[in-house]
Amino acid sequence: MINKVLVLMSAYNGEKHIETQISSIFKQLGVNVTLVVRDDGSKDNTLNILESLKDKYPKMRVVHGCNIGFIKSFGELIRIAHDDYPDFDYYSFVDQDDIWYENKEQVSISFLEKTDLSLPQLFCSNSRLIDGNGKPIGRKFVRRPPILKKGAFLINPLAQGCSMTFNKAAVDIYNQHIPQTVYHDRWMIMICSMFGQIHYLDEALFDYRIHANNVVGRKPAISKFVKMKASIKYWFENREVNFQNDCKLFLESFSDTSIPNNGVKILNLAYLSDKSLLAKLRIILSSEFAPSILSLKYYISFVAHLLSNKF
């Protein structure tokens, strides 16, 4: 049986590259692909391009939307996936300007098929960086494989959202509480980390385009000291968007009884301001949270933030 995959794309002013991306999506081998594109109120020719492609790609659905931002736009796509496509086997997030390799979904699903699909399962991969003209830059997006321990998402970005393929169980839980302020890929990582599993392959399965209009892109190379300083500064000065607030929202959205005990312990890092220094240290050094050397940069900045008087 050929697996059915629903691909979810939020588009905004993507006229330059969106047709190339859509073409690569419908060239996937060994899977039955349907694409839902929600246009987030584009001001360029994106919507006209999408409408013109519907005859060429009968399994593409175009949703006309007003400009609500990519976080809420992907939330709408999750709701559409849950309500209108409940019989699909797998689902994927995708950006509007990348290029999928023909085996991307086939490889992704081969990993997920070996898992317990009654639980939320998330597969992520690496990608090859290309410039705005499609020329390879010469390296992958992820330089070192991420840590997949349950609490690792607090201190180490696990994966690109545009690399994610996940199962119906993940969509069902996501649809219960669709956040208005948390990135869609981060929320999916939290769901699968708390309730299921995350899987990663350090192989590039698509080309990730770096250009001036990326929502998230690679920064120019800088020294390790500067990176560390910037990371610590992030924790101190951006509390309104930092990971602790995401944890608070997650705990508020899902009852403590439904989150595994070790998951509640990890998420309670969001409330460390009420705990003593000793209690903070116990959690920081716990087996669920203590990282490997690969995430030392994130770990140091996170610990510095937790132990500061500002937290």
C-alpha distance (Angstrom), angle and dihedral (degrees) to the residues before:
residue distance angle dihedral
M1 . . .
I2 3.80 . .
N3 3.79 113.1 .
K4 3.78 119.0 -121.0
V5 3.82 114.5 -131.9
L6 3.80 125.4 -168.3
V7 3.81 112.7 -155.3
L8 3.81 117.4 -156.6
M9 3.82 120.5 -154.0
S10 3.79 130.5 175.8
A11 3.80 110.0 -160.0
Y12 3.79 130.1 -162.8
N13 3.80 125.4 166.9
G14 3.79 90.7 -25.7
E15 3.79 100.0 141.3
K16 3.80 94.5 128.0
H17 3.80 100.2 60.6
I18 3.81 109.6 8.1
E19 3.81 96.9 96.2
T20 3.81 91.3 53.4
Q21 3.79 90.8 51.0
I22 3.79 93.6 48.0
S23 3.79 90.6 49.4
S24 3.81 90.4 54.7
I25 3.80 91.4 49.3
F26 3.79 92.6 56.6
K27 3.80 92.1 47.8
Q28 3.80 92.1 67.9
L29 3.80 114.3 135.1
G30 3.78 125.3 -132.3
V31 3.81 97.6 5.8
N32 3.79 137.7 87.0
V33 3.81 106.1 -123.2
T34 3.80 129.3 -160.6
L35 3.80 119.5 179.9
V36 3.80 126.9 -153.9
V37 3.80 113.8 -168.1
R38 3.78 119.4 -171.1
D39 3.79 111.2 -163.0
D40 3.80 107.6 -145.7
G41 3.79 96.6 -149.3
S42 3.80 98.0 -68.5
K43 3.80 116.2 -161.1
D44 3.80 96.0 -158.6
N45 3.80 130.5 59.7
T46 3.82 95.9 -70.6
L47 3.79 96.5 109.9
N48 3.80 93.2 48.7
I49 3.80 90.2 50.6
L50 3.80 90.9 50.7
E51 3.79 92.6 49.6
S52 3.80 91.1 48.6
L53 3.81 91.3 54.5
K54 3.80 97.2 54.2
D55 3.80 94.1 88.1
K56 3.79 91.1 50.0
Y57 3.80 92.0 47.3
P58 3.83 109.0 34.9
K59 3.80 90.6 179.3
M60 3.78 92.8 61.9
R61 3.79 119.1 98.9
V62 3.80 120.3 -164.6
V63 3.80 118.8 -153.9
H64 3.81 116.0 -161.9
G65 3.79 109.3 -142.4
C66 3.77 140.6 169.8
N67 3.79 120.0 -116.6
I68 3.81 107.3 -80.6
G69 3.81 99.6 144.1
F70 3.79 129.5 -100.6
I71 3.84 95.5 -81.8
K72 3.80 94.1 59.2
S73 3.80 91.4 35.0
F74 3.80 92.1 59.5
G75 3.80 88.0 45.1
E76 3.78 88.2 58.5
L77 3.80 89.6 49.1
I78 3.80 91.4 53.1
R79 3.81 89.2 52.0
I80 3.81 90.5 50.1
A81 3.81 90.9 48.4
H82 3.79 91.5 51.1
D83 3.80 97.8 43.5
D84 3.81 102.9 34.7
Y85 3.82 104.3 28.2
P86 3.82 106.5 36.3
D87 3.80 94.2 140.5
F88 3.80 96.4 62.2
D89 3.79 119.3 113.4
Y90 3.80 99.5 -144.8
Y91 3.79 140.9 9.1
S92 3.81 134.1 -154.3
F93 3.79 139.1 -164.2
V94 3.79 116.6 -137.3
D95 3.80 137.8 -178.1
Q96 3.80 121.6 -131.4
D97 3.80 98.2 -120.9
D98 3.81 109.5 41.2
I99 3.81 129.6 94.6
W100 3.80 121.3 -124.6
Y101 3.79 120.7 -146.3
E102 3.79 113.5 -126.0
N103 3.83 93.2 -110.0
K104 3.81 98.1 46.3
E105 3.78 98.1 107.5
Q106 3.78 94.3 34.3
V107 3.81 91.3 56.7
S108 3.81 92.5 42.4
I109 3.78 93.6 52.1
S110 3.81 93.2 44.8
F111 3.81 86.9 63.7
L112 3.80 95.2 44.8
E113 3.81 94.5 47.7
K114 3.81 89.2 65.6
T115 3.82 92.5 57.9
D116 3.79 135.5 80.7
L117 3.80 99.6 -87.1
S118 3.79 92.4 -167.6
L119 3.82 84.8 76.7
P120 3.82 127.4 60.0
Q121 3.80 107.1 -87.4
L122 3.80 125.3 -170.4
F123 3.80 128.0 -170.6
C124 3.81 123.0 -165.5
S125 3.78 133.5 176.2
N126 3.76 141.5 -173.1
S127 3.81 123.9 -98.7
R128 3.78 138.6 -149.9
L129 3.80 116.7 -116.3
I130 3.80 118.7 -124.4
D131 3.78 130.4 176.1
G132 3.78 127.3 -119.9
N133 3.80 90.7 -81.5
G134 3.80 94.2 51.5
K135 3.81 95.4 -103.6
P136 3.85 114.7 143.1
I137 3.79 112.3 -110.8
G138 3.80 92.4 -153.4
R139 3.77 105.6 -107.1
K140 3.79 145.3 60.8
F141 3.80 126.2 -99.9
V142 3.83 94.6 -121.2
R143 3.78 110.8 53.7
R144 3.81 96.3 -173.6
P145 3.82 127.7 24.4
P146 3.81 111.4 -99.7
I147 3.78 125.5 -114.2
L148 3.81 111.8 -105.2
K149 3.81 99.2 -164.6
K150 3.79 113.2 130.5
G151 3.80 96.2 -103.5
A152 3.78 97.4 37.8
F153 3.80 94.4 101.1
L154 3.81 88.1 71.3
I155 3.78 93.3 65.7
N156 3.78 107.9 17.6
P157 3.83 129.9 46.2
L158 3.80 101.7 -122.0
A159 3.78 103.4 -161.8
Q160 3.78 149.5 -24.6
G161 3.77 114.1 -85.7
C162 3.79 90.0 -135.0
S163 3.82 89.5 62.7
M164 3.81 94.9 55.1
T165 3.79 126.8 117.2
F166 3.81 118.3 171.8
N167 3.78 142.3 170.2
K168 3.80 134.9 -107.9
A169 3.80 93.3 -97.5
A170 3.81 88.6 62.0
V171 3.82 91.8 49.9
D172 3.80 91.6 48.6
I173 3.81 93.0 54.7
Y174 3.81 93.6 41.7
N175 3.79 90.0 52.7
Q176 3.82 90.9 56.9
H177 3.80 91.0 67.2
I178 3.80 117.5 15.8
P179 3.82 108.3 -174.1
Q180 3.78 123.2 -138.2
T181 3.81 97.3 -155.8
V182 3.83 107.7 30.8
Y183 3.80 122.5 87.1
H184 3.80 111.1 -103.8
D185 3.80 93.6 -126.1
R186 3.80 92.7 48.9
W187 3.81 91.7 50.7
M188 3.80 89.9 50.0
I189 3.81 90.6 50.2
M190 3.81 90.7 51.1
I191 3.81 92.5 48.6
C192 3.79 94.3 49.9
S193 3.80 93.0 41.3
M194 3.81 92.8 51.8
F195 3.80 101.0 36.1
G196 3.80 105.3 21.5
Q197 3.80 141.3 -5.4
I198 3.81 141.6 -61.5
H199 3.80 123.1 -145.6
Y200 3.80 127.8 -166.9
L201 3.79 134.3 -166.8
D202 3.80 116.6 -165.5
E203 3.78 92.2 -145.1
A204 3.79 125.9 105.6
L205 3.81 109.3 -113.7
F206 3.79 96.6 170.3
D207 3.79 143.1 15.7
Y208 3.79 115.2 -102.6
R209 3.79 112.2 -151.4
I210 3.82 118.5 -139.0
H211 3.80 115.6 -157.3
A212 3.79 141.5 131.9
N213 3.81 94.9 -83.4
N214 3.81 99.0 53.9
V215 3.80 115.2 128.0
V216 3.80 87.0 -147.7
G217 3.77 123.5 15.3
R218 3.77 142.3 156.4
K219 3.79 115.4 -82.9
P220 3.81 121.8 -135.8
A221 3.79 115.9 -85.8
I222 3.81 112.8 -83.2
S223 3.78 134.9 170.2
K224 3.80 121.7 -77.3
F225 3.80 90.3 -118.8
V226 3.79 92.3 54.8
K227 3.82 90.5 47.1
M228 3.81 91.1 51.6
K229 3.79 92.1 47.6
A230 3.79 91.7 49.1
S231 3.80 91.6 47.9
I232 3.81 92.7 52.7
K233 3.80 90.8 45.4
Y234 3.80 88.5 53.0
W235 3.79 92.1 58.1
F236 3.81 93.1 47.8
E237 3.79 100.1 44.0
N238 3.82 105.8 32.7
R239 3.77 105.0 54.0
E240 3.78 92.2 140.1
V241 3.79 91.4 64.9
N242 3.79 102.4 27.2
F243 3.75 128.1 115.7
Q244 3.82 96.7 -100.6
N245 3.78 91.0 64.9
D246 3.79 89.3 51.0
C247 3.80 88.6 53.6
K248 3.79 91.1 50.4
L249 3.78 91.0 52.2
F250 3.80 91.1 46.9
L251 3.81 92.1 52.8
E252 3.79 90.7 46.9
S253 3.80 91.8 48.6
F254 3.80 97.7 47.6
S255 3.79 121.0 43.1
D256 3.80 116.3 -115.8
T257 3.79 89.9 -119.7
S258 3.79 91.9 63.4
I259 3.81 95.6 49.0
P260 3.83 116.0 78.8
N261 3.80 113.4 -107.0
N262 3.79 94.8 -111.5
G263 3.79 88.5 49.6
V264 3.80 91.9 54.2
K265 3.80 88.9 51.0
I266 3.79 90.9 53.4
L267 3.79 94.6 45.1
N268 3.79 91.0 49.0
L269 3.78 86.3 72.5
A270 3.78 81.9 88.5
Y271 3.79 89.6 69.8
L272 3.79 99.0 45.9
S273 3.79 90.9 119.6
D274 3.80 87.2 81.2
K275 3.79 94.1 51.3
S276 3.78 132.7 86.4
L277 3.78 123.1 -108.9
L278 3.82 89.8 -104.4
A279 3.81 91.8 51.9
K280 3.79 90.4 50.1
L281 3.79 91.8 51.1
R282 3.82 92.3 49.1
I283 3.79 91.3 55.4
I284 3.80 94.5 42.3
L285 3.82 91.0 52.9
S286 3.81 96.0 41.4
S287 3.80 120.2 121.0
E288 3.81 91.0 -114.7
F289 3.77 92.5 57.1
A290 3.83 111.1 25.4
P291 3.81 106.5 106.2
S292 3.74 133.5 -148.0
I293 3.79 122.2 -108.2
L294 3.81 89.6 -93.4
S295 3.79 91.2 75.9
L296 3.81 98.0 39.3
K297 3.79 92.5 123.1
Y298 3.80 93.1 56.1
Y299 3.80 93.0 39.6
I300 3.80 94.6 54.4
S301 3.79 93.4 47.4
F302 3.81 91.7 47.1
V303 3.81 93.9 48.1
A304 3.80 90.8 47.4
H305 3.78 89.0 54.0
L306 3.80 94.8 46.7
L307 3.78 93.7 50.0
S308 3.78 95.5 45.1
N309 3.78 123.0 100.9
K310 3.78 89.0 -121.7
F311 3.80 93.5 70.2
